[in-house]
Amino acid sequence: MLDLFEETLHREGMKIDSGIPEKEAKEQAREEMHRCEIQWVIREFFPDGKRAAEYFKDVEKKRGKESADKLRNDTREAWKAKQQEAKQ
């Protein structure tokens, strides 16, 4: 199984091979992996917010505060949607 970095590089390469300019391919691949990570966090930790918070702390240590905050904030939005879905 590829780690997140390797998977992003793999997706970039596939996009470049399909004719997408390198800069755009890199941006698209990163956005796709970000969305995938959000969904993974929800599948892995929902509804346990404490475990998700621990994961975000690890992300902050490895990738920095800005990256962790973006993931945290975007995941909160998706988490709220999941909560609404679970109530129905």
DSSP file (Angstrom, degrees, kcal/mol; ACC not computed):
  #  RESIDUE AA STRUCTURE BP1 BP2  ACC     N-H-->O    O-->H-N    N-H-->O    O-->H-N    TCO  KAPPA ALPHA  PHI   PSI    X-CA   Y-CA   Z-CA
    1    1 A M              0   0    0      0, 0.0     2,-0.2     0, 0.0     6,-0.0   0.000 360.0 360.0 360.0 136.4    0.0    0.0    0.0
    2    2 A L        -     0   0    0      1,-0.1     2,-0.1     4,-0.1     0, 0.0  -0.528 360.0-126.2 -80.2 145.5    1.3    3.4   -0.9
    3    3 A D     >  -     0   0    0     -2,-0.2     4,-2.8     1,-0.1     5,-0.2  -0.344  37.4 -93.1 -80.9 175.9    1.6    6.1    1.7
    4    4 A L  H  > S+     0   0    0      1,-0.2     4,-2.2     2,-0.2     5,-0.2   0.887 125.4  48.2 -58.7 -43.2    0.0    9.5    1.2
    5    5 A F  H  > S+     0   0    0      2,-0.2     4,-2.3     1,-0.2    -1,-0.2   0.939 113.5  46.7 -64.0 -47.7    3.1   11.1   -0.4
    6    6 A E  H  > S+     0   0    0      1,-0.2     4,-2.5     2,-0.2    -2,-0.2   0.897 112.0  51.2 -62.4 -40.3    3.7    8.2   -2.8
    7    7 A E  H  X S+     0   0    0     -4,-2.8     4,-2.6     2,-0.2    -1,-0.2   0.895 108.8  51.2 -64.7 -39.9    0.0    8.1   -3.8
    8    8 A T  H  X S+     0   0    0     -4,-2.2     4,-2.5    -5,-0.2    -2,-0.2   0.932 111.3  47.4 -62.6 -45.1    0.1   11.8   -4.5
    9    9 A L  H  X S+     0   0    0     -4,-2.3     4,-2.6     2,-0.2    -2,-0.2   0.898 111.0  52.5 -61.5 -40.7    3.1   11.4   -6.7
   10   10 A H  H  X S+     0   0    0     -4,-2.5     4,-2.2     1,-0.2    -2,-0.2   0.931 110.9  46.3 -60.7 -46.7    1.5    8.4   -8.5
   11   11 A R  H  X S+     0   0    0     -4,-2.6     4,-2.2     2,-0.2    -2,-0.2   0.893 110.7  53.1 -64.6 -39.8   -1.6   10.5   -9.2
   12   12 A E  H  X S+     0   0    0     -4,-2.5     4,-2.7     1,-0.2     5,-0.2   0.946 109.8  48.8 -58.2 -47.9    0.5   13.4  -10.4
   13   13 A G  H  X S+     0   0    0     -4,-2.6     4,-2.7     1,-0.2    -2,-0.2   0.896 109.4  51.4 -60.2 -42.5    2.3   11.1  -12.8
   14   14 A M  H  X S+     0   0    0     -4,-2.2     4,-1.2     2,-0.2    -1,-0.2   0.904 112.1  47.0 -62.1 -40.9   -0.9    9.6  -14.2
   15   15 A K  H  <>S+     0   0    0     -4,-2.2     5,-2.1     2,-0.2     4,-0.2   0.913 112.3  48.6 -68.7 -42.7   -2.3   13.1  -14.8
   16   16 A I  H ><5S+     0   0    0     -4,-2.7     3,-1.8     1,-0.2    -2,-0.2   0.925 109.6  53.3 -62.2 -44.1    0.9   14.3  -16.5
   17   17 A D  H 3<5S+     0   0    0     -4,-2.7    -1,-0.2     1,-0.3    -2,-0.2   0.788 104.2  57.0 -60.9 -27.6    0.9   11.1  -18.7
   18   18 A S  T 3<5S-     0   0    0     -4,-1.2    -1,-0.3    -3,-0.2    -2,-0.2   0.448 128.1 -96.6 -86.3   1.1   -2.6   11.9  -19.7
   19   19 A G  T < 5S+     0   0    0     -3,-1.8    -3,-0.2     1,-0.3    -2,-0.1   0.453  76.6 139.8 103.8   1.3   -1.6   15.3  -21.1
   20   20 A I      < -     0   0    0     -5,-2.1    -1,-0.3     1,-0.1    -2,-0.1  -0.628  63.1-102.4 -76.8 133.4   -2.4   17.6  -18.2
   21   21 A P     >  -     0   0    0      0, 0.0     4,-2.9     0, 0.0     5,-0.2  -0.227  31.9-114.7 -55.5 145.9    0.3   20.2  -17.7
   22   22 A E  H  > S+     0   0    0      1,-0.2     4,-2.6     2,-0.2     5,-0.2   0.870 112.5  50.1 -54.2 -46.6    2.6   19.4  -14.7
   23   23 A K  H  > S+     0   0    0      1,-0.2     4,-2.0     2,-0.2    -1,-0.2   0.931 115.4  43.2 -60.8 -45.8    1.6   22.4  -12.5
   24   24 A E  H  > S+     0   0    0      1,-0.2     4,-2.7     2,-0.2    -1,-0.2   0.886 112.2  54.3 -66.7 -39.0   -2.1   21.6  -12.9
   25   25 A A  H  X S+     0   0    0     -4,-2.9     4,-2.4     1,-0.2    -2,-0.2   0.910 108.8  48.4 -62.0 -42.9   -1.6   17.9  -12.5
   26   26 A K  H  X S+     0   0    0     -4,-2.6     4,-2.3    -5,-0.2    -1,-0.2   0.924 112.5  48.2 -63.8 -44.1    0.2   18.5   -9.2
   27   27 A E  H  X S+     0   0    0     -4,-2.0     4,-2.3    -5,-0.2    -2,-0.2   0.931 113.0  47.5 -63.4 -45.7   -2.5   20.8   -7.9
   28   28 A Q  H  X S+     0   0    0     -4,-2.7     4,-2.6     1,-0.2    -1,-0.2   0.911 111.5  50.7 -61.7 -43.3   -5.3   18.4   -8.9
   29   29 A A  H  X S+     0   0    0     -4,-2.4     4,-2.4    -5,-0.2    -1,-0.2   0.910 110.6  48.7 -63.6 -42.4   -3.5   15.4   -7.3
   30   30 A R  H  X S+     0   0    0     -4,-2.3     4,-2.2     2,-0.2    -1,-0.2   0.908 111.8  49.4 -64.5 -41.1   -3.0   17.3   -4.0
   31   31 A E  H  X S+     0   0    0     -4,-2.3     4,-2.3     2,-0.2    -2,-0.2   0.912 111.4  49.4 -64.1 -41.9   -6.7   18.4   -4.0
   32   32 A E  H  X S+     0   0    0     -4,-2.6     4,-2.4     1,-0.2    -2,-0.2   0.921 111.7  48.1 -62.6 -44.0   -7.8   14.8   -4.6
   33   33 A M  H  X S+     0   0    0     -4,-2.4     4,-2.5     2,-0.2    -1,-0.2   0.862 109.0  54.2 -67.2 -34.5   -5.6   13.4   -1.9
   34   34 A H  H  X S+     0   0    0     -4,-2.2     4,-2.2     2,-0.2    -1,-0.2   0.945 110.1  46.5 -62.4 -47.7   -6.9   16.1    0.5
   35   35 A R  H  X S+     0   0    0     -4,-2.3     4,-2.1     1,-0.2    -2,-0.2   0.899 112.4  51.1 -61.4 -40.0  -10.5   15.0   -0.2
   36   36 A C  H  X S+     0   0    0     -4,-2.4     4,-2.4     1,-0.2    -1,-0.2   0.903 108.9  50.7 -63.9 -40.9   -9.5   11.4    0.2
   37   37 A E  H  X S+     0   0    0     -4,-2.5     4,-2.7     2,-0.2    -1,-0.2   0.894 107.5  53.4 -66.0 -38.7   -7.9   12.0    3.6
   38   38 A I  H  X S+     0   0    0     -4,-2.2     4,-2.0     1,-0.2    -1,-0.2   0.948 111.5  45.6 -58.6 -48.2  -11.0   13.9    4.8
   39   39 A Q  H  X S+     0   0    0     -4,-2.1     4,-2.6     1,-0.2    -2,-0.2   0.873 111.4  52.9 -64.3 -37.0  -13.1   10.9    3.9
   40   40 A W  H  X S+     0   0    0     -4,-2.4     4,-2.9     2,-0.2     5,-0.2   0.929 107.0  51.9 -63.2 -45.3  -10.6    8.5    5.5
   41   41 A V  H  X S+     0   0    0     -4,-2.7     4,-2.6     1,-0.2     5,-0.5   0.916 112.0  46.7 -58.0 -43.9  -10.6   10.5    8.8
   42   42 A I  H  X S+     0   0    0     -4,-2.0     4,-2.0     2,-0.2    -1,-0.2   0.937 114.5  45.9 -66.2 -45.9  -14.4   10.3    8.9
   43   43 A R  H  < S+     0   0    0     -4,-2.6    -2,-0.2     1,-0.2    -1,-0.2   0.897 119.1  42.6 -62.0 -38.7  -14.5    6.6    8.1
   44   44 A E  H  < S+     0   0    0     -4,-2.9    -2,-0.2    -5,-0.2    -1,-0.2   0.877 130.4  17.8 -76.7 -38.9  -11.7    5.8   10.6
   45   45 A F  H >< S+     0   0    0     -4,-2.6     3,-3.0    -5,-0.2     6,-0.2   0.662  81.1 152.3-115.6 -20.0  -12.8    8.0   13.6
   46   46 A F  T 3< S+     0   0    0     -4,-2.0    -4,-0.0    -5,-0.5    33,-0.0  -0.376  75.6  11.3 -61.1 131.4  -16.5    9.1   13.3
   47   47 A P  T 3  S+     0   0    0      0, 0.0     2,-1.4     0, 0.0    -1,-0.4  -0.912 109.8  87.2 -98.7  17.4  -18.1    9.7   15.7
   48   48 A D    <>  +     0   0    0     -3,-3.0     4,-1.6     1,-0.2     3,-0.4  -0.599  46.9 176.2 -84.1  88.7  -15.1    9.7   18.1
   49   49 A G  H  > S+     0   0    0     -2,-1.4     4,-2.4     1,-0.2    -1,-0.2   0.776  75.1  62.0 -63.5 -28.2  -13.9   13.3   17.8
   50   50 A K  H  > S+     0   0    0      2,-0.2     4,-1.8     1,-0.2    -1,-0.2   0.913 104.7  46.7 -66.3 -41.6  -11.2   12.7   20.5
   51   51 A R  H  > S+     0   0    0     -3,-0.4     4,-1.8     2,-0.2    -1,-0.2   0.884 111.8  51.5 -67.2 -37.1   -9.4   10.1   18.3
   52   52 A A  H  X S+     0   0    0     -4,-1.6     4,-2.3     1,-0.2    -2,-0.2   0.909 107.1  53.8 -64.1 -41.1   -9.7   12.5   15.3
   53   53 A A  H  X S+     0   0    0     -4,-2.4     4,-1.8     1,-0.2    -2,-0.2   0.884 106.2  52.4 -61.2 -39.1   -8.1   15.3   17.3
   54   54 A E  H  X S+     0   0    0     -4,-1.8     4,-1.8     2,-0.2    -1,-0.2   0.905 108.3  51.4 -62.6 -40.9   -5.2   13.0   18.2
   55   55 A Y  H  X S+     0   0    0     -4,-1.8     4,-2.4     1,-0.2    -2,-0.2   0.923 107.8  51.8 -61.9 -44.1   -4.7   12.3   14.4
   56   56 A F  H  X S+     0   0    0     -4,-2.3     4,-2.4     1,-0.2    -1,-0.2   0.850 105.9  55.2 -63.5 -33.5   -4.7   16.1   13.7
   57   57 A K  H  X S+     0   0    0     -4,-1.8     4,-2.0     2,-0.2    -1,-0.2   0.909 108.6  48.2 -63.6 -41.1   -2.0   16.6   16.3
   58   58 A D  H  X S+     0   0    0     -4,-1.8     4,-2.0     2,-0.2    -2,-0.2   0.904 110.1  51.8 -64.3 -41.1    0.1   14.0   14.5
   59   59 A V  H  X>S+     0   0    0     -4,-2.4     4,-3.5     1,-0.2     5,-0.6   0.918 108.5  51.8 -60.4 -43.1   -0.5   15.7   11.2
   60   60 A E  H  X5S+     0   0    0     -4,-2.4     4,-1.6     1,-0.2    -1,-0.2   0.899 109.1  49.9 -62.5 -40.6    0.5   19.0   12.7
   61   61 A K  H  <5S+     0   0    0     -4,-2.0    -1,-0.2     1,-0.2    -2,-0.2   0.890 121.1  34.5 -63.0 -39.1    3.8   17.5   14.0
   62   62 A K  H  <5S+     0   0    0     -4,-2.0    -2,-0.2    -5,-0.1    -1,-0.2   0.839 134.3  20.8 -87.8 -35.1    4.6   16.0   10.6
   63   63 A R  H  <5S-     0   0    0     -4,-3.5     4,-0.3    -5,-0.2    -3,-0.2   0.537 108.0-107.1-115.9  -9.6    3.2   18.6    8.1
   64   64 A G     X< -     0   0    0     -4,-1.6     4,-2.1    -5,-0.6    -1,-0.2  -0.155  34.9 -74.5 100.5 162.9    3.0   21.8   10.1
   65   65 A K  H  > S+     0   0    0      1,-0.2     4,-3.1     2,-0.2     5,-0.2   0.892 123.8  54.6 -65.1 -43.4    0.2   23.9   11.6
   66   66 A E  H  > S+     0   0    0      1,-0.2     4,-2.0     2,-0.2    -1,-0.2   0.926 111.9  44.0 -60.1 -45.8   -1.1   25.4    8.4
   67   67 A S  H  > S+     0   0    0     -4,-0.3     4,-2.2     2,-0.2    -1,-0.2   0.914 115.2  48.5 -65.1 -43.2   -1.6   22.0    6.7
   68   68 A A  H  X S+     0   0    0     -4,-2.1     4,-3.1     1,-0.2    -2,-0.2   0.902 110.2  51.7 -65.2 -40.9   -3.2   20.5    9.9
   69   69 A D  H  X S+     0   0    0     -4,-3.1     4,-2.9     2,-0.2     5,-0.3   0.898 109.4  49.9 -63.7 -40.2   -5.6   23.5   10.2
   70   70 A K  H  X S+     0   0    0     -4,-2.0     4,-2.5    -5,-0.2     5,-0.3   0.944 114.7  43.8 -62.7 -47.5   -6.7   23.1    6.6
   71   71 A L  H  X S+     0   0    0     -4,-2.2     4,-2.4     2,-0.2    -2,-0.2   0.929 115.0  49.8 -63.0 -45.0   -7.4   19.4    7.1
   72   72 A R  H  X S+     0   0    0     -4,-3.1     4,-2.0     2,-0.2    -2,-0.2   0.933 114.2  43.9 -59.4 -48.9   -9.0   20.0   10.5
   73   73 A N  H  X S+     0   0    0     -4,-2.9     4,-1.5     2,-0.2    -1,-0.2   0.911 115.4  46.8 -67.0 -43.6  -11.3   22.7    9.2
   74   74 A D  H  X S+     0   0    0     -4,-2.5     4,-1.6    -5,-0.3    -1,-0.2   0.870 112.1  51.3 -67.2 -35.2  -12.3   20.9    6.0
   75   75 A T  H  X S+     0   0    0     -4,-2.4     4,-3.1    -5,-0.3    -1,-0.2   0.875 103.2  59.4 -68.9 -36.8  -12.9   17.7    7.9
   76   76 A R  H  X S+     0   0    0     -4,-2.0     4,-2.5     1,-0.2    -1,-0.2   0.911 105.2  49.6 -57.0 -43.0  -15.2   19.6   10.4
   77   77 A E  H  X S+     0   0    0     -4,-1.5     4,-1.8     1,-0.2    -1,-0.2   0.935 114.6  43.0 -62.4 -46.5  -17.4   20.5    7.5
   78   78 A A  H  X S+     0   0    0     -4,-1.6     4,-2.1     1,-0.2    -2,-0.2   0.863 112.0  55.2 -67.9 -35.4  -17.6   17.0    6.2
   79   79 A W  H  X S+     0   0    0     -4,-3.1     4,-2.5     2,-0.2    -2,-0.2   0.910 106.1  51.5 -62.8 -43.6  -18.1   15.7    9.8
   80   80 A K  H  X S+     0   0    0     -4,-2.5     4,-2.3     1,-0.2    -1,-0.2   0.909 109.4  50.0 -60.5 -42.1  -21.1   18.0   10.3
   81   81 A A  H  X S+     0   0    0     -4,-1.8     4,-2.3     1,-0.2    -1,-0.2   0.898 109.8  51.0 -62.6 -40.1  -22.6   16.7    7.1
   82   82 A K  H  X S+     0   0    0     -4,-2.1     4,-2.3     2,-0.2    -2,-0.2   0.899 108.9  51.5 -64.3 -41.0  -22.0   13.1    8.3
   83   83 A Q  H  X S+     0   0    0     -4,-2.5     4,-1.4     2,-0.2    -2,-0.2   0.914 110.3  48.4 -62.0 -43.3  -23.7   13.9   11.6
   84   84 A Q  H  X S+     0   0    0     -4,-2.3     4,-0.8     1,-0.2    -2,-0.2   0.900 111.3  50.5 -62.8 -41.0  -26.7   15.3    9.8
   85   85 A E  H >< S+     0   0    0     -4,-2.3     3,-0.6     1,-0.2    -2,-0.2   0.885 108.1  52.6 -63.3 -40.1  -26.9   12.2    7.6
   86   86 A A  H 3< S+     0   0    0     -4,-2.3    -1,-0.2     1,-0.2    -2,-0.2   0.796 104.1  57.2 -68.1 -28.0  -26.7   10.0   10.7
   87   87 A K  H 3<        0   0    0     -4,-1.4    -1,-0.2     1,-0.2    -2,-0.2   0.729 360.0 360.0 -74.8 -21.5  -29.7   11.8   12.3
   88   88 A Q    <<        0   0    0     -4,-0.8    -1,-0.2    -3,-0.6    -2,-0.2   0.465 360.0 360.0 -83.5 360.0  -31.9   11.1    9.3
